[in-house]
Amino acid sequence: MLSYPEKIENEEQLEELLSRPGKETIRMFSKLEGDLIFLGVAGKIGKSLASMAKRACDEAGVKKRIIGVSTFEDNEQRTKLEKAGIETINGDLLDTRFTDSLPKAKNVFYLAGMKFGSVDNLSLTWAINTYLPALVADSFRQSRIVAFSTGCVYPLVSVKSGGSKETDPPEAVGEYAQSCLGRERMFEFGSIRNNTKVALIRLNYSVEMRYGVLVDIALKVKNQQPVDLTMGYFNVIWQGDMNDFVLRSLEHTGSPAKIINITGPEILSVREVAKEFAKLFGVKVTFTGKEAKTALLNDSSHAYELFGKPKVPTELILKWIAGWLAEDKSIFGKPTHFEVRDGKY
């Protein structure tokens, strides 16, 4: 049984928790063939995901090249990765010569994507979310690929439905979601054409102390700003649990590509979560808008059949976030815009 602290004191402790591999992940790495490459490693998820892979290798007693690729606009992020034992390569993945020159690792994790501000730069959004996946699918045709997608490719569904399943047809609303569906289609095309084993991860939503839907709600409550109820319900999963599931998805890649929904087991109410944060902060909460009968929701039953249930409960995450924000610790300052219902992020 894993033990978790009542409070997360600093970023070092947070990073340790986010990158702590489970026993099944360590067991998988003990028999995994080939090196690993993480494309788009400098985003919010990349460091903890690559670090978990490195720790799993160390605990399994195996040596592999673990490579992180990004433009590394923040040199501090690159330094942290290298200190964690991850080899880094700096370059623009949209440059076909650069992408083709990368080491052809057996195991590829595709993390590159654009969401924030996508409505203001639609051509770049499509280039990163659809054109780049086509390049990667071709360049790494002989690898296994686990690619991040999003639950945004599903339509809004009834809260009573339990959420969208992998067998439900996508219905991408807005150009961001459409470009993400384009990403999936490019990897699916490469998978079928080249017999490349692929897993597509439809994620809703990953959270930790510095960003995510829960942080967005908590900040509103803490600052005594009205909480918008327009998108009244949502799913989340602790990023450490998500990292564990994503790494283990290597064992479930297929041709045609396999789709895996990843999120937490509960459908959470914005209203009730905000009330809980109000208790934790000792403030009053106000609301604006009214809950609709539909929301963007995922059903991750299939993922739990493959990987088991997430280990970190939502109640504990709420306490961690409230404690973190109460002490004004650092956050990424990148709101999720989870309230959006028209697809314009």
C-alpha positions in Angstrom: 0.0 0.0 0.0 1.5 3.3 -1.1 1.5 6.1 1.5 0.9 9.7 0.7 1.6 12.8 2.8 -1.2 15.0 4.2 0.5 18.1 2.7 2.9 18.7 -0.2 5.6 21.1 1.1 7.6 22.0 -2.0 8.2 21.4 -5.7 10.9 18.8 -4.9 8.4 16.7 -3.0 5.7 17.3 -5.7 8.0 16.2 -8.5 8.9 13.0 -6.5 5.2 12.1 -6.2 4.4 12.9 -9.8 7.3 10.7 -11.0 7.0 7.8 -8.6 6.5 4.5 -10.6 4.2 1.8 -9.5 5.2 -1.9 -9.2 3.5 -2.8 -12.4 5.4 -0.1 -14.3 8.7 -1.2 -12.8 7.9 -4.8 -13.8 7.1 -3.6 -17.4 10.4 -1.8 -17.7 12.3 -4.9 -16.5 11.3 -6.6 -19.7 10.7 -3.7 -22.1 12.8 -3.8 -25.3 14.4 -0.6 -26.7 15.1 3.0 -25.7 12.5 5.7 -25.1 12.0 9.1 -26.7 9.6 11.8 -25.5 8.6 14.3 -28.2 7.5 17.7 -26.8 9.0 16.9 -23.4 9.1 20.5 -22.1 5.3 20.8 -21.5 3.4 20.5 -18.2 3.5 16.7 -18.3 6.8 15.8 -20.0 9.3 16.1 -17.2 7.3 14.0 -14.7 6.5 11.4 -17.3 10.1 11.0 -18.6 11.4 11.1 -15.0 9.0 8.3 -14.0 10.3 6.2 -16.9 13.9 6.8 -15.7 13.1 5.9 -12.1 11.3 2.7 -13.3 14.4 1.7 -15.3 16.6 2.4 -12.3 14.4 0.4 -9.9 14.1 -2.4 -12.5 17.9 -2.5 -12.8 17.9 -1.9 -16.6 19.7 0.7 -18.6 18.1 2.6 -21.5 18.5 5.8 -23.3 15.7 8.1 -22.3 15.6 11.1 -24.6 13.6 14.3 -24.3 13.0 16.5 -27.4 11.8 20.1 -27.4 12.6 23.6 -28.5 13.4 24.2 -24.8 12.5 27.9 -24.6 13.0 27.5 -20.8 16.6 26.4 -20.3 15.8 25.6 -16.6 13.5 22.9 -17.7 16.2 21.3 -19.9 18.7 21.5 -16.9 16.1 19.7 -14.6 15.6 17.0 -17.2 19.3 16.4 -17.6 19.8 16.3 -13.8 17.1 13.6 -13.7 19.2 11.5 -16.1 17.3 12.3 -19.2 19.2 13.1 -22.4 17.9 16.2 -24.2 17.9 17.2 -27.8 16.9 20.8 -28.8 15.1 21.4 -32.1 12.0 22.2 -34.0 9.9 19.1 -34.6 8.1 20.9 -37.5 11.5 20.8 -39.3 11.3 17.5 -41.2 15.1 17.3 -41.4 15.4 17.6 -37.7 12.6 15.1 -36.9 14.1 12.6 -39.4 17.5 13.0 -37.8 16.3 12.0 -34.3 17.4 8.6 -32.8 14.8 6.0 -33.8 14.0 4.8 -30.4 11.8 1.7 -30.2 9.3 3.5 -27.8 7.9 6.9 -28.6 5.8 9.2 -26.5 4.2 12.0 -28.4 3.3 15.0 -26.1 3.5 17.9 -28.5 0.3 19.9 -28.9 -1.3 23.3 -28.8 -4.4 24.4 -26.9 -4.0 27.7 -25.0 -4.7 30.5 -27.4 -5.4 28.1 -30.3 -8.3 30.2 -31.5 -5.9 33.1 -32.1 -3.5 31.2 -34.2 -5.4 28.5 -36.0 -2.8 27.7 -38.7 -0.2 26.9 -36.1 -2.7 24.9 -34.1 -3.4 22.7 -37.1 0.3 22.5 -37.9 1.2 21.3 -34.4 -1.8 19.1 -33.8 -2.3 17.5 -37.2 0.6 18.1 -39.6 3.3 17.2 -37.0 1.7 13.9 -36.1 1.8 12.9 -39.8 5.5 13.7 -39.8 6.2 11.7 -36.6 4.0 8.8 -37.7 6.1 8.5 -40.9 9.5 9.2 -39.3 8.9 6.6 -36.4 7.0 4.1 -38.5 9.1 1.2 -37.0 8.6 2.3 -33.4 5.8 1.8 -30.9 4.0 5.1 -30.4 1.9 6.3 -27.4 0.3 9.7 -28.4 -1.6 12.1 -26.2 -5.0 13.1 -27.5 -7.9 14.7 -25.6 -11.4 13.9 -24.5 -12.4 17.1 -26.4 -12.8 15.0 -29.5 -16.0 13.7 -27.9 -19.3 15.6 -27.8 -20.9 17.0 -24.7 -22.9 14.1 -23.1 -25.6 13.8 -20.5 -24.2 13.8 -17.0 -26.3 10.7 -16.3 -24.6 8.8 -19.2 -21.4 8.2 -17.2 -19.2 9.7 -19.9 -18.1 8.9 -23.4 -16.5 5.5 -24.1 -13.8 4.6 -26.6 -16.4 3.0 -28.8 -18.5 6.2 -29.1 -18.0 8.1 -32.3 -16.0 11.4 -32.0 -17.8 14.7 -32.6 -15.2 17.4 -32.4 -16.6 20.8 -31.7 -14.4 23.8 -32.7 -11.1 23.9 -34.6 -9.0 22.9 -31.6 -10.9 19.7 -31.1 -11.0 19.1 -34.9 -7.2 19.5 -35.1 -6.9 17.0 -32.3 -9.1 14.5 -34.1 -6.8 15.2 -37.1 -3.9 14.2 -34.9 -5.6 10.9 -34.1 -6.4 10.3 -37.8 -2.8 10.9 -38.9 -1.5 8.4 -36.3 -4.2 6.0 -37.3 -3.3 6.3 -40.9 0.4 5.7 -40.1 -0.5 2.7 -38.0 -2.5 1.1 -40.7 -0.2 2.0 -43.6 3.0 1.0 -41.9 1.7 -1.6 -39.4 3.0 0.7 -36.6 1.7 -0.1 -33.1 0.0 3.0 -31.7 -2.0 3.9 -28.6 -4.1 7.1 -28.5 -4.7 8.6 -25.1 -7.9 10.6 -24.7 -7.2 12.5 -21.5 -9.7 14.4 -19.3 -8.1 16.1 -17.2 -4.7 15.7 -15.6 -4.2 17.7 -12.3 -1.5 18.6 -9.8 -0.7 21.5 -7.6 0.4 24.0 -10.2 -2.3 23.7 -12.9 -5.5 22.0 -13.9 -9.3 22.3 -13.5 -9.1 21.9 -9.7 -6.5 24.8 -9.5 -8.7 26.9 -11.7 -11.7 26.4 -9.3 -9.6 26.8 -6.2 -8.1 30.1 -7.3 -11.6 31.5 -7.9 -12.7 30.4 -4.5 -9.6 31.7 -2.7 -9.8 35.1 -4.4 -13.5 35.2 -3.7 -14.4 35.5 -7.4 -17.7 33.9 -8.7 -17.3 30.3 -9.9 -18.8 29.7 -13.3 -21.2 26.8 -13.3 -21.8 26.7 -17.1 -19.8 23.5 -17.5 -21.1 22.1 -14.3 -19.3 18.7 -14.2 -15.9 17.3 -15.1 -13.5 14.4 -14.6 -9.9 14.6 -13.3 -7.0 12.3 -12.5 -3.9 12.9 -10.5 -1.0 13.4 -12.9 1.1 10.8 -11.2 -1.5 8.1 -11.8 -2.0 9.3 -15.3 1.8 9.1 -16.0 1.7 5.5 -14.7 -1.2 4.6 -17.0 0.4 6.3 -20.0 3.8 4.5 -19.6 2.0 1.2 -19.3 0.0 1.9 -22.5 3.2 0.8 -24.4 2.0 -2.8 -23.7 -1.4 -2.1 -25.3 -0.4 -0.4 -28.6 -1.8 -1.9 -31.7 -2.4 -1.7 -35.4 -5.0 -0.3 -36.0 -4.3 2.2 -33.3 -5.9 1.5 -29.9 -7.8 4.3 -28.1 -7.7 4.5 -24.3 -9.7 7.0 -22.2 -7.8 8.1 -19.2 -9.4 10.1 -16.3 -10.6 9.6 -12.7 -13.5 7.4 -11.7 -15.9 10.2 -10.5 -18.0 12.7 -12.3 -17.3 15.8 -10.1 -19.6 18.7 -9.6 -18.1 22.2 -10.0 -20.5 23.5 -7.3 -19.6 20.8 -4.8 -15.8 21.0 -5.4 -16.0 24.8 -5.0 -17.9 24.4 -1.7 -15.2 22.0 -0.5 -12.5 24.5 -1.4 -14.4 27.2 0.5 -14.4 25.1 3.6 -10.6 24.4 3.2 -9.9 28.1 2.7 -12.4 29.3 5.3 -14.2 31.7 2.9 -17.6 32.0 1.3 -18.1 31.0 -2.3 -20.4 32.6 -4.9 -21.5 31.2 -8.3 -22.5 32.5 -11.7 -24.5 30.7 -14.4 -26.3 27.4 -14.1 -25.3 23.8 -14.6 -26.2 22.4 -18.0 -27.5 18.8 -18.3 -24.5 17.9 -20.5 -20.7 18.1 -20.0 -17.4 16.9 -21.5 -17.0 13.6 -19.7 -15.0 10.4 -20.2 -15.7 6.9 -19.0 -12.3 5.2 -18.2 -13.7 1.8 -17.3 -11.5 0.2 -20.0 -8.3 1.8 -18.6 -9.1 0.4 -15.2 -9.5 -3.1 -16.6 -5.9 -2.6 -18.1 -4.2 -0.7 -15.3 -6.4 -0.8 -12.1 -8.0 2.2 -10.5 -6.1 5.5 -9.8 -4.3 5.4 -6.4 -4.7 9.0 -5.3 -8.2 10.0 -4.2 -9.8 13.3 -5.2 -10.4 14.3 -1.5 -6.6 14.2 -0.9 -5.9 16.1 -4.1 -8.3 18.9 -3.0 -6.5 19.2 0.4 -3.1 19.2 -1.3 -4.1 22.0 -3.7 -5.8 24.1 -1.0 -2.6 23.8 1.2 -0.4 24.7 -1.7 -2.4 27.8 -2.8 -3.0 28.9 0.8 0.8 29.4 1.0 1.0 31.1 -2.4 3.3 28.6 -3.8 4.2 28.7 -7.5 1.7 27.9 -10.2 2.0 27.7 -14.0 -0.5 30.5 -14.7 -2.2 28.5 -17.6 -5.9 28.2 -17.0 -7.5 25.2 -18.7 -10.6 27.0 -20.0 -12.6 24.0 -18.9 -15.7 26.2 -18.8 -15.7 26.5 -22.6 -18.7 24.8 -24.3 -18.3 26.0 -27.9 -14.8 24.6 -28.5 -13.1 28.0 -28.8 -10.1 27.8 -26.4 
